[in-house]
């Protein structure tokens, strides 16, 4: 092997390691870097228990939005369609999009799709995820809505499938699939990774399975979704789930969400 090439390659690898240790994200950049809709009011969340745990993600995102701008309260119409343990293939997205079917007469502005937690762990499940995103995106855009993909977080111990490279597989699946259909990718999984990097003792997952989000995991996810959809920093937002998330933890998670979103989309 050419010596100059070998040295350059080692230098590049060293730079990646140093960047990661310093908290500088060096992963894949998504093609869509700006919120697809300005100040979306009608949002549909489609997924499984990752969304409905801890009083449902959509409730937390809505409360963050209202806390930031109380005038939006009456205009916001969020719906969440979830099935326990479900991949996207279990959902009838076309039916969910019919105006009035979910009590909202106008079409949704944004539809957020969350795949199964293990979607990136096998070729078959990854192929199914991609197939359904392509199919559902076609139906979503027919209604005038925009598609967003909720990048899931990786497993941690004691989950038997937890592995150091799981988040890289998730990241690759969501970014490449999102780019293929022009969907907006919401980097929740990367925020979990960053929070654990900065505070290894924090508990974002349920301790009994290392898969489902604990309350503060859902809070972090909500901050990422809010920042991504509205293009506004969650830092300083007063919403703390009615005192159930302590101020120090809320401030930390808001900061991690803001940093992750800015790095992922390349915002200054």
Helices and strands as residue ranges (DSSP letters): H 3-21, E 42-47, H 49-52, H 57-68, G 70-72, E 77-82, G 88-90, H 93-96, E 110-113, H 123-142, E 146-150, H 166-181, E 184-186, H 188-198, H 215-230, H 247-265
